[in-house]
Amino acid sequence: MKVNYGNTVPISTVDWHGKVSIVFFLRGCPYRCPYCQNHELLFESNMVEASILEAEMKKSRPFVSSVVFSGGEPLMQKDAVIHLAKYAKKIGLLVGIHTNGHYPHVMAELMGEGLVDKFFIDVKAPLDNAESYAKAIGCRDFTDMHIDPKVAVDKVSRSINLVLNNGIELELRTTIIRDFMGSSDDVHNIARSINELTGRRDVVYVLQQGFADRALLESLRDRKPLVRDELLDLAHVAHEFLDNIYIRTKEKGNEKLNFESI
């Protein structure tokens, strides 16, 4: 079994809140998000034997309780992720997957085999606005982006409801980039669209402090990240529609907000 492999973080406390994880970054992604920080994973191939990643999992096992598959978009490599998730389960690790939600059929197969404990799905723009999603996934800026944004929105929406309907733990998150995606109106519309899609206020939603200094689109690289207080303001906007809101910053890590005490 071959894996198009990027790199590994042997011990991480930030990729799965409350868990210590080994994180594998797999290459390839169907999107070209202008703010992407991992764009070196998008264009080159590095095929390795799955046994190399298995050995890394086994080495980290005494220190971690979970493995996270990230990217890129790991679910582009369905067979590799299924193979590695089975090995992770065999050695007693929980399995988490960071995904853009573009492969609901792969998610369904993984859930059907009982191989995933938590999905982390990026909600890059309002789920009822294909034009905004087109901007967020690079349709406007990159000629090699050929995905219909209406299809992208439909797939991520199906992915979210699929996870909720199967009772699997779910985290939705939006990366906030100043003057790109992250205004009060953007967050208002994203949170509203999540509520309208799911019919629920209890879905976990994370506003992530985005850093654009290494963005795929060079014109974004001078954008300063939002500070914590700005993210708190956006969390209040999202709270009109959702209750389980976190902010994630470099300074403070993950913070669950208690709106009664703010």
C-alpha positions as CSV (number, residue, x, y, z in Angstrom):
1,M,0.0,0.0,0.0
2,K,1.4,3.4,-1.1
3,V,0.6,6.7,0.5
4,N,1.2,10.2,-1.1
5,Y,2.9,11.5,2.1
6,G,3.7,15.0,3.2
7,N,5.0,15.0,6.8
8,T,4.3,14.0,10.4
9,V,3.9,15.8,13.7
10,P,4.8,13.0,16.2
11,I,3.1,14.6,19.2
12,S,0.4,17.4,18.9
13,T,-1.9,18.9,21.5
14,V,-3.6,21.4,19.1
15,D,-5.0,19.3,16.3
16,W,-7.6,17.5,18.4
17,H,-8.8,19.5,21.4
18,G,-8.4,17.5,24.6
19,K,-6.3,14.8,23.0
20,V,-2.7,14.2,22.3
21,S,-2.2,13.1,18.7
22,I,0.2,12.0,16.1
23,V,-0.7,13.9,12.9
24,F,-0.1,12.8,9.3
25,F,-0.3,15.4,6.5
26,L,-1.2,13.7,3.2
27,R,-0.6,15.3,-0.2
28,G,-3.2,16.4,-2.7
29,C,-6.3,18.6,-2.6
30,P,-9.1,19.4,-5.0
31,Y,-9.2,23.0,-3.8
32,R,-6.8,25.9,-4.2
33,C,-7.8,28.0,-1.2
34,P,-6.0,31.3,-1.6
35,Y,-5.0,31.4,2.1
36,C,-3.7,27.8,2.2
37,Q,-0.6,27.5,4.4
38,N,0.1,23.9,3.4
39,H,0.2,24.5,-0.4
40,E,3.6,22.7,-0.7
41,L,1.4,19.5,-0.3
42,L,-0.8,20.4,-3.3
43,F,1.5,20.0,-6.3
44,E,4.2,17.3,-5.7
45,S,4.1,13.6,-5.1
46,N,6.0,11.6,-2.5
47,M,4.8,8.0,-2.6
48,V,5.9,5.9,0.4
49,E,4.9,2.6,1.8
50,A,2.1,2.7,4.4
51,S,4.3,0.6,6.7
52,I,6.5,3.7,7.2
53,L,3.5,5.6,8.7
54,E,2.5,2.5,10.7
55,A,6.0,2.5,12.2
56,E,5.6,6.1,13.2
57,M,2.2,5.5,14.8
58,K,3.7,2.6,16.8
59,K,6.6,4.7,17.9
60,S,4.3,7.5,19.1
61,R,1.8,5.1,20.7
62,P,3.1,5.4,24.3
63,F,2.7,9.1,24.2
64,V,-0.5,9.7,22.2
65,S,-4.1,8.5,22.3
66,S,-5.1,9.4,18.8
67,V,-4.1,9.8,15.2
68,V,-5.2,12.7,13.0
69,F,-5.1,12.5,9.2
70,S,-4.8,16.0,7.7
71,G,-3.5,17.6,4.5
72,G,-4.0,18.6,1.9
73,E,-7.1,16.6,1.7
74,P,-6.6,13.2,3.2
75,L,-9.8,11.7,1.8
76,M,-8.5,12.0,-1.7
77,Q,-6.5,8.9,-0.7
78,K,-9.4,6.7,0.4
79,D,-7.6,3.3,0.3
80,A,-4.6,4.6,2.2
81,V,-6.7,6.3,4.9
82,I,-8.8,3.2,5.4
83,H,-5.7,1.0,5.6
84,L,-4.0,3.3,8.1
85,A,-7.1,3.9,10.1
86,K,-7.5,0.1,10.5
87,Y,-3.9,-0.1,11.8
88,A,-4.6,2.8,14.2
89,K,-7.6,1.0,15.6
90,K,-5.6,-2.2,15.9
91,I,-3.1,-0.5,18.2
92,G,-5.7,1.3,20.2
93,L,-5.7,4.8,18.8
94,L,-8.7,7.0,18.2
95,V,-9.0,8.3,14.6
96,G,-9.7,11.9,13.6
97,I,-9.9,13.3,10.1
98,H,-9.5,16.9,9.0
99,T,-11.4,17.3,5.8
100,N,-12.9,20.0,3.5
101,G,-16.0,17.8,3.2
102,H,-15.7,17.2,-0.5
103,Y,-15.8,13.4,-0.2
104,P,-19.0,12.4,1.6
105,H,-19.0,8.9,0.0
106,V,-15.5,8.2,1.5
107,M,-16.7,9.5,4.9
108,A,-19.7,7.2,4.7
109,E,-17.4,4.2,3.9
110,L,-15.1,5.0,6.9
111,M,-18.1,5.4,9.2
112,G,-19.6,2.2,7.9
113,E,-16.5,0.3,8.9
114,G,-16.3,2.0,12.3
115,L,-12.9,3.6,11.6
116,V,-13.4,7.3,12.6
117,D,-14.1,8.8,16.0
118,K,-14.2,12.4,15.0
119,F,-14.4,14.5,11.8
120,F,-13.1,18.1,11.6
121,I,-14.8,19.8,8.6
122,D,-13.8,23.1,7.2
123,V,-16.7,25.5,6.5
124,K,-15.0,28.0,4.3
125,A,-17.9,30.3,3.5
126,P,-21.7,30.3,3.9
127,L,-23.2,27.0,2.9
128,D,-26.0,28.6,0.9
129,N,-23.8,30.9,-1.1
130,A,-21.9,29.3,-4.0
131,E,-20.4,32.6,-5.1
132,S,-18.7,33.1,-1.7
133,Y,-17.5,29.4,-1.7
134,A,-16.0,30.0,-5.2
135,K,-13.9,32.8,-3.7
136,A,-12.9,30.7,-0.7
137,I,-11.8,27.6,-2.6
138,G,-9.8,29.5,-5.3
139,C,-12.2,29.3,-8.3
140,R,-11.5,33.0,-9.0
141,D,-7.8,33.0,-8.7
142,F,-6.4,29.7,-10.0
143,T,-6.8,28.4,-13.5
144,D,-6.3,24.8,-12.4
145,M,-9.5,24.9,-10.2
146,H,-12.3,23.3,-12.1
147,I,-14.7,22.4,-9.4
148,D,-18.2,23.8,-9.6
149,P,-18.7,25.7,-6.4
150,K,-22.4,24.7,-6.2
151,V,-21.1,21.1,-6.2
152,A,-18.6,21.9,-3.5
153,V,-21.3,23.5,-1.3
154,D,-23.6,20.5,-1.8
155,K,-20.9,18.0,-0.8
156,V,-19.8,19.8,2.3
157,S,-23.4,20.2,3.4
158,R,-24.0,16.5,2.8
159,S,-20.9,15.6,4.7
160,I,-21.9,17.6,7.8
161,N,-25.4,16.0,8.0
162,L,-23.9,12.6,7.3
163,V,-21.7,12.9,10.3
164,L,-24.4,14.2,12.6
165,N,-26.9,11.6,11.4
166,N,-24.4,8.8,12.3
167,G,-23.7,10.2,15.8
168,I,-20.0,10.7,15.1
169,E,-18.2,13.5,17.0
170,L,-18.0,16.6,14.7
171,E,-16.2,19.9,14.8
172,L,-16.9,22.6,12.2
173,R,-14.3,25.3,11.8
174,T,-13.7,28.5,9.7
175,T,-10.3,30.0,9.2
176,I,-10.6,33.7,9.6
177,I,-8.4,35.8,7.2
178,R,-8.6,39.6,7.5
179,D,-10.3,41.3,4.6
180,F,-10.8,37.9,2.8
181,M,-13.2,35.7,4.8
182,G,-14.0,36.7,8.3
183,S,-16.0,39.9,8.4
184,S,-19.0,40.1,10.8
185,D,-21.3,39.6,7.8
186,D,-19.3,36.5,6.7
187,V,-19.4,34.9,10.1
188,H,-23.1,35.8,10.6
189,N,-23.9,34.1,7.3
190,I,-21.8,31.1,7.9
191,A,-23.3,30.5,11.4
192,R,-26.8,31.0,10.1
193,S,-26.2,28.6,7.2
194,I,-24.9,25.9,9.6
195,N,-28.0,26.4,11.8
196,E,-30.4,26.3,8.9
197,L,-28.6,23.2,7.4
198,T,-28.5,21.2,10.6
199,G,-31.5,22.5,12.5
200,R,-29.3,22.6,15.6
201,R,-27.6,25.1,17.8
202,D,-25.4,22.6,19.5
203,V,-23.0,21.9,16.7
204,V,-19.4,22.6,17.7
205,Y,-18.1,25.6,15.7
206,V,-14.5,27.0,15.9
207,L,-13.3,30.3,14.6
208,Q,-9.6,29.8,13.8
209,Q,-7.1,32.6,13.8
210,G,-5.7,32.5,10.2
211,F,-2.2,33.4,9.3
212,A,-1.6,34.5,5.7
213,D,2.1,35.1,5.7
214,R,2.7,31.9,3.7
215,A,-0.6,32.0,1.7
216,L,-0.9,30.3,-1.6
217,L,-2.1,33.7,-3.1
218,E,0.8,36.1,-2.7
219,S,-1.4,39.2,-2.5
220,L,-2.8,37.9,0.9
221,R,0.6,37.5,2.5
222,D,0.6,41.0,4.1
223,R,-2.7,40.5,5.9
224,K,-2.3,40.7,9.7
225,P,-4.1,38.0,11.7
226,L,-7.0,38.9,13.8
227,V,-6.2,39.3,17.4
228,R,-8.1,37.4,20.1
229,D,-10.5,40.3,20.9
230,E,-11.5,40.5,17.3
231,L,-12.3,36.8,17.3
232,L,-14.3,37.2,20.5
233,D,-16.4,39.8,18.7
234,L,-17.0,37.4,15.8
235,A,-17.9,34.6,18.2
236,H,-20.7,36.9,19.6
237,V,-21.9,37.3,16.0
238,A,-22.0,33.5,15.5
239,H,-23.8,33.0,18.9
240,E,-27.0,34.4,17.4
241,F,-27.3,30.9,15.7
242,L,-24.9,28.6,17.5
243,D,-24.1,27.8,21.2
244,N,-20.9,25.6,21.2
245,I,-18.4,28.1,19.9
246,Y,-14.7,28.1,20.4
247,I,-12.0,30.5,19.3
248,R,-8.5,29.1,18.4
249,T,-5.5,31.5,18.6
250,K,-1.8,31.1,18.8
251,E,-1.7,33.0,22.1
252,K,-4.4,31.0,24.0
253,G,-5.0,27.9,22.0
254,N,-8.6,26.5,22.1
255,E,-11.0,28.5,24.2
256,K,-14.7,27.4,24.7
257,L,-16.8,30.5,25.2
258,N,-19.3,30.9,28.0
259,F,-21.5,33.7,26.8
260,E,-23.2,34.1,30.1
261,S,-19.9,35.2,31.7
262,I,-18.6,37.3,28.9
